[in-house]
Amino acid sequence: MNITFAAIPYTSESFLVATACAKALATANYFPQTGVARGFIAQDIYLSLEGANLRYKINGSAPATTCGHLWVAGDGLQFGDAAIAQNLQLLNEGGVATAYVHVTYFGG
């Protein structure tokens, strides 16, 4: 894993993903309107995954258990655009294990 960011980390979030419905990132994190990062737009977003595989789409539509990009537990994803964060949708591929997603937002 080679992570290089030109910005500073300003917030993070962690959440569980189930098969019942698609999960999205919190708007308040990639485009905060309050606090020290007010007015930042995420320049880079790093996500890590534990527990179970996920499916994801970055076009705003919801993935299905057999449709979308496969994200394997233990791997990380990096996006350099807040528009991708806004359209990212995640879904637990199998529903057997709980998937934990950890996200760090960078801006400045």
Residue, then its C-alpha position, 0 to 999 in steps of 0.5 A: m500500500n502506497i498512500t501519498f496525500a497532499a492534504i491533512p486528515y481532518t476527520s474520520e468515520s467508521f460504520l457497519v455495512a449489511t446486505a439489507c440496503a446500500k450504505a453511503l458516506a456521511t455528507a458532513n464528513y466529505f463536505p463539512q459545514t461546521g467545526v475546524a474543517r468548515g468549508f473543506i471539500a475532501q481532496d482525498i479519501y482513504l477507506s479500509l475494510e474489515g470482516a466481509n467483502l463488499r460490492y461498491k458503485i461510484n455512479g450513485s446507483a446501488p450495488a447488488t450482491t452480484c453487481g458492482h466492484l468487488w472490495v475484498a476485506g483487508d484491502g484499502l480504497q483511495f479516492g481523490d475526488a469528493a464527487i466520488a465520495q458523494n456517489l459511493q454506495l456500499l453493500n455487504e456481498g454475502g451477509v454472513a459476516t459483518a463488514y466494518v468500513h473505516v474512512t479518513y478524509f483529507g483536505g486543506 
